[in-house]
């Protein structure tokens, strides 16, 4: 987004919030201190529709509504109470879910929908209040943000209801359509009105049905074939990609199996339908982890990312799918997108489709200026890692210290690292990685002007710089390196200032040898 547009949006948001605070075109708002005062007025409009007027004029105090029964509630601890659905304060509206409560309330926003014609909740587009993301100390309310429930006229400083219909799933899992009408009543601001009515639940989800309810057995899946497979020794069998047991999910990786599996959760802005390709870094492999449930339920091998697929309903003590989109790397290094459409009674309904591999070039800056402490970098996940014993730890791929570079191999580590000089300047010109000719780490000696000391490093990668007149300058050279697990990486040092590296790199992906966009 252009800088001027970012500034305009930011400034507009600030101006809007400030103006909303001061909107009182009629009589001043009533500061009601009576704890027994009623803040909601309900009117039956027929056809199951209830018109509601809210007295939310207090500058600080929230008032709370339960949609079921059209009732005002006064929770002692709103953040933990499951007795309310919506909260109101001036123009702010929060829901009992996400960052605002434990009730699991979710909302779908339907732009320009016909309130009267809407009879069934949508299957897509559900969200809830999110944690503060802009540093103002206020959660990101579903009914707020840059596109709130109201429109604001900068010339008249008046709020009017936006042309939107909302569908709210309340704390009991019942669905209601809701449409705001106004923000004023008898000239007083802070008195929003809206109509709502109960509607049908969404159509049951369709997809691949996997029954994981057997408490004694995991169910193993071949994701690309779309079928269940019989596995007798999952820890040594690479013919499965995903396994399910109760609320837990496994990939064929890490603690669960010998494969190249792993997973990550796609960004919230990326829809399942629009996801067609994936980068190769950031995949979490399996580990031993607590079983979902009360403390002391025990541990099992599973994937931490996938096994957080659920939303817990504290009222009914059930799990429902957050319907997040995940990317799963299969046992043989292919990629699929995965969404859990439903998981009633531990019977999963899955949407699974293959996607292409598209390694991106990442630009990283690593401060390796401390001559006494090396920095260990995980090229597979794009971050530095803390290493207690570099010789045995396989979590690091590249070690950096002043001008020195090392791979997890040979004298530097027990991994499958190494490097090759393809004699190419451009990173994009390095398209494939050979299976032979890799040079592993050994004891090297620094130039006299850089100390002349002996260190363990890559004899290939340590040719990254030119040293002339006591000045270190990155050479125009691209290299191939291997990760601790043998994956291919192309990298190039683009800048170096007193031990601070700038490096561009791409990771081909687990089990892959080319840097193309498809398998």
N, C-alpha and C positions, 0 to 999 in steps of 0.2 A: 504494500500500500504506500503511495507517495507520502512523503513527510508532511506536506501541507494538509493532506486529507486526514492523516492520523491526528494532527493537531486540531483540525476542525472538529472531528468526532469527539476528541477529548474535551475541547473547550465547550462544545455544545452540550455534552453530558453534564459538565460542571454547571453550566448556566441553567440547564433544565432543573437539576436537583436544587439549585439555589432558588429558582423562581417558584418551584413547587412548594418549598418551605414557606414562601411569603404569600401564597395565593389566598386572599381573603377579600374578594370583590364585594361581598355583602357584609352581613353582621360578623363580628369576631367569633372564632370557634369557642365552644363551651368547654371549659376545663372541669369535667365532671369528676368529683372525688368520692361520690357515693358508691360504696362497694356493692350495693344491692341494685343499682340502677340497671335498667334494661337497655341494651345497646343494639338490639336487632328488632326490626318490625317486619312481619311476614304477611303477605297478601296472596291469596289463592287466585291465580289467573285462569284456572281451568286447564283441562288436558294434562294434569299432573305438574303444571308449571307453578313455581312459587316465586313471586317478586319479593326481593329482600332489600330493606334499607338499613344501612349500618351507620351507627354513630361512632365514628373512629376519629373524632375531633381532638382527642387528647394528644399532645405532642410527644409523649413518652410511653404511655400505657397502651398495650395491645388488648384487643377484644377477640374472643375466640368463638368459632362456630362449628357445630357438628351438623353436617348435611343430612344425615339420617335423623329424621324426626324434626328437622328445622329447629334446632335448639342452641341457645347460647350456653357455653360452658365456661367455668372459671377454674382452670387447672392450677394447682399450687406450684407445680414444676412443669411448665409447658415443654421444656426440652426433653423430658422423659415421659410425659403423659401421652397415652394413646387414646384419649377421649375427645380430641378435637381434630378437625380437618383443615380449616383455614383460619388464619389470624390476620387482623386488620389494624393498621395504625396510620392515620392520615391517608396518603396515597399508596403506602406500602401494603403488600399482600404477601403473606408467607404460607407455606404448606407444611403439614406435619410429616416431613420426610427429608432425607438427605441431611444437609447442614442445619436444618431448622427443627428436626424432631425425629422420633423413633417410630412414627406411625406408618411409614412406608407409603405415604401419599405420593402419587405421581400425576403428571399433567401432560396432556397432548394439546398442542396449539394448532387450530385450524383457521388459517387466514381466509377471510371472506366467506366462510361457510354459512349455510342457511340454518339458523337455530331451529326453526319449526320443523324442517324436513329431516333433521338429524335424529335417527332412532337407534343407532348402534355405535359403540365406541370403536375407534380405529385400532388396528393391530400394530401400527408403527408410531414412531415419534414421541415416545414417552420419556419424560425427564422429571427432575425434581430439583429442589433448592440445592445449590452448590456452595462450596466453601468460598470465602472471600478471595478474589483473584486480582483485585486492583489495589489492594492495600488500604482501603477505606474502613476496614473493620466491620463491614456489613456483608452478610452472605449474598450471593448472586441469586436473587429470588426468580423463580420461574415467571412470575407475573411482572417482573421489573426488567432491569438491564437496559440496553440500547433500544429495545423494542417492547416497551411496557404495555400494560393493559389499556393505557390511555394515549391519546394524541395531545400534543401541547402546541398551542398557537402562540408564537413568539410576539405577535403584534398585539394580541388582546390579553395574553397571559392567562388563558383559560384552558382547562383540561376538558377533553371530551372522550367518550369511550371509543376505543379503536374498533375497527371492523374485524373482530376476531371472535371465534367461538372456542371455548376451552372445554376439554373433557377431563374430568377429575376422577381418579380412582381413589375412593376414600379409605379410611383405616380398616374397613371391613372388606375391601375388595369390590365394593359396589361402584358402578359407574354413573356419573352425572354430567350432563351438558350444562354449560354455564356461559352467560353472556352479560357483560357489564352494560349498564344503561347510562349512568351519570356519576359525577363526582360531587354534585351540589344538591342541597335540598333547602328550599326557602332562602336562597342566597347565601347559605353557609357552606364553606368548603370542608373537606374531610368527612363527607357523608356519602360514600359510594353506594350505589344501588346496582343490583344485578338480578337476573332471573336464572333459575336452575330447575332441572328436572331429571329424574332417574331415566337412564336408557339401558339398552341391552349390552351385555359384555361383548368383546370382539369375537369374531369367528374363531373357532378352535384352530390352533396353528397346524400347518401341514409340514411334513418333512420326514426324515428318516427316524423311525421310532426305535429306540434302544432301551430295553428294560434292564435297569441296573439295580433293581430292588432286592435281589437275592443277597442277604447279609453274609453269605458264605463264599460268594464267587464274584470275581471281576469279569467284565465283558470286554472282549478285545475286538478292535475294529481295524479294517483295512480301509482307510479314508478314500483313496483313489479308486478302489474297486467298489466302494459303497456296500460292503458286506461285513458281517461278523465272521471272525475266524477262531478256530479252536487252537488254543495255545497251552501247552503243557509246561513249558519252561520259559516264561516271559523274560527272565533276566538274561537269557542267552539266545533269544529268538528275535530276528529283525523283520519278521513278516507281519507285524502289527504296528499301527501308528498311534492309536488312541485307545485308552482303556477307561472304563467307568465302573464305579462301585459306590453306591449310595450317592453322596454329594461330592465325592472325590473323583478327579480325573488325572490320568497319566499320559505322558508322551513317551515314546520309545527313546529314552535318553537318560543320561546321568545315573541316578540311583535306581531307575526303573527298568532300563534295558540297554542293549548294546548299540542301538541305532543312533541316527543323527538328528533325532527329534528335538523339539523345543517349541516355545510359543511366546507371543506377546499380544497385548491388547491394543487394538487400533485406537487412534485418537477418536474422541467423541464426535468430532465433526465429519469423520469418514463413515459413510453409510456402507452397509453390507453390499448393496446393489452396485455401488460405484467403485468398490475396491477391485481392481483388476491386476495389480502387480504389487510386489513387496521388495523393500530393501532387505539386506541380508544380515544386518547387525541388530542387536538388542533382543535376541531370543533367550528366554530363560529355560534352563534344563531342569530335570526332575531332581528332587531331594527328599530326604526324610522330613516329614512335617506333621504337625498335630492334625488329628482327625477333627473335622468340624463337629462341634458339640460342646458339652460342658467340660470344664477343666478336668483333666485326668482321663479323658476318653481314649487316650493312647496316640500312637504315631503310626503313620504309614508312608510309603513312598508315593509321591504325587507331584504334580506340577503346580507351583505356587500361584502362577498367573491364571491358569484355567480353573483351578479349584476355588477361585474367588468369583465364580460366575453368578452367585446367588444374592438375593435380597431376603433378609430374614424378617418374617412377620411376627412381632413379639406378642400379638394378640392371639393368633391361631397357632403360633409355634410351627410355622411351615416355611419352606424355602420356595421362592419363585425366581425365575430367571431375570437378570438385569438386562438381558437381550443385548449384551455387548457384542461387538464384532472382534473376533480373535483371528490371528494368523498362526497357523500351525505348520511347523516343518515336519515332514514325514520321516520315517525311519531311514529312507534312502536319499534324503536331502531335497525332496520336492516340496512344493508349498500349496496349501489350501487355505481358504477362508472358512471360518466356522462361526455359526451363531446358534445358541441354544434357544429355540423358540419357546419351549415349555419344559417343565420338569416336575410335573405333578406326581406325587408319590414315588419319586425317584425313577420315573419313566421319562427318559429324555426324548424330545423331538428336536432333531438337528437339521440345520441347513449347512451343507458342505459343498464347496465348489473349488476346483483347482484355479490357481492364479499363477502368473509368471514371475520369475526371478528377475529383479532389476537392480543390480548393485549400484548404489549411489557413491559419489565421491564426497568424502567427509574432510573438512578442514579443521584441524585441531591445533591447539596451542598447549604446549607442555613446558612447565617451568622446571627445568632440570639443572638449575644454576648452583644448587648446593653440592659442593665437591665431596661432601662426606656422606650424603644420603641419596641413593639412586631413586628414580621414579619408575614404577612398574605400570605398564599400560596394557589393558585388555582390548585388543583390536576387534574382537568378536562382539563386544558390547559397547565400545566407544567410551571407555572411562578408565581412570586410574584405579588401581587396586592396592590394598594393603597386604604386604607379603611378609610372613615371618621367616620362611626358609625358601629362598628363591630356587635352590637346587631341587626341591621336591614339589613345590607348588605349581600346579598347572593352570592357575587362573590368570597368569600374565603371559603376554606374547612378546612385548617389546620393552626392553629396559633402557632408560636414558639417564645419562649423568655427564654434565658438562658437554663435551663433544662426543662422548662414547655412546655407541648403540650396541645392544646385545639382543639375541633371540633366545627363546627358551629351548636351548639345545647344547650339546657338547659340554664344554667347561662351564657354561652359564646355567644350565638347567636340564631337567630330565625329560623335557617335552620333545615334540617332533618338529621344533622350529628349524630355521635355516634360512639361507638367502641365495639369490642368484642375481648376477648383473646381466640384464638382457642387452646392454649396450644401446639403450634407447633414451632419448631425452624426454619425450612426451609421455605422460602417464597413460593417456588414451591409446598410445601406440602399443602398450603392453596388453595384449588381448588374451593370452593363454599362459598357463603355468605348466612346465614340463614335469614329468614324473621322476626324472633323474637329474643329476648334476648339482644337487643342493649342497651348499657349503655350510657346515655346522660351526658353532663357536669354538674359539681356541684362545690361548693366551696371546695378547698383542702388546705392542709397545707404542706409546704416544710419541709424536714428534718431540724433539728436545725442547722446542719453544713452548710446548704445552705440558711440560713436566717430565717427559721421557720415562714415565713410569709404566709398569706392566699392568695390564687389566685383562679381564675375560670379556670378549666381545666377538662380533661378527666380522670376519676378515673382508666380507663383501660390503656390508652396510657402512663400515667405518671408512669407506672411500667416498662418503657423501660430500666431503668438503675439500676445498682447495685452501692450502695454507701458504700464503705469500706475504713476506714482510711483516710477519707476526700477526696477520689478519686472517680470521676464519671466514670463508665465503662459501655458501652452498653451491655445489656444482650443478650444472644443468643435466642431472642424471636421475632416471627413474629406476626403481629396483623391484624385484619380487622377493617376498618374505613368506615364511610359513608361520602359522599360529602354533601354539603349544599342542594343539590337537591335529595339526597337519593341514589346516585350511590355507588356501592361497590368498595372499594380499599383495596388491601393487601399491607402492608408496614412493613419495618424493619429498625431500626436505626442501621447502620453499624459502625459508628464512631462519636465521639463527642470530640472536642478540644476547651475548653474555650468558649462554646456557639455556635460553628460552627458545625452544624449537617451534617452528610452524611447519606442519606436515600435512600433505594431502594424501589420502589413501582410500582404496576401495577393497572390500572383502568379497571374494567370489561366492562365499557361502560354504557351509559344511558339505564336504564331499564333492565340491565342484572345482573345476580347473580352468574355467573360462570366465571372462568378465562381460559376456554379452547380456542381452536383456531377456532372453528366453532360454529354457532348458533344451 
